Each structure stands twice: as structure tokens, then as C-alpha cells.
């Protein structure tokens, strides 16, 4: 569970971009790999199945806000979308919007 400013969240997302050099590639792969015993989620990230151009996604809510982050398939770009409405029905909408932004960059 993370509670970050948007600037700090952007800095954190940069760690997961290919070539960022903050963590070893093997460490990044471990963080992003879903262990068989855990189901669909790795360490906060999950494969972004069904979202064109995206490889991994992360979402969360504090019931007042929804936050979504996606990494591009080549892990050279990331996008973050935040909405000041924490209803769970917005998870899908913010993920689709993030995917559209990722494709347009």
C-alpha cells in the first residue's frame, strides 16, 4: 500500500521503465512476475490483458480517489490517471483512458 504525492508516484513509475537503471533488470522482473500461488497479481502490478499497448497495470483507491498506472508494452513509457471519485466502477474507465493515452504518445 502506497500513499504518495503525484510527483512521487511519477518518480516511482519511472523505476519500472526499461533503461531507468534504478533497479537491476532481474529485480524488476521479480516485482512484475505473478507467482503461481498468488493468482493474478504480482507485487502490486498485474498483466494488462485486454488493454492495447500496455504490458502491466496498477490500480488503487482510498474510496475518495482512484489511481491507475500502465506501462507500455516496450516498458519505455508509463501513464498515470487519477480521478477524484473513488467508486470501484471507475476502475475500468480509468484503465481504458490510461490505455488510450498510452497509445497516443
Secondary structure, 3 states (H helix, E strand, C coil): CCCCCHHHHHHHHHHCCCCCCCCCHHHHHHHHCCCHHHCCCCCCCEECCCCCCEEEEEEEECCCCEEEEEEECCCCCEEEEEECCCCCCHHHHHHHHHHHHHHHC
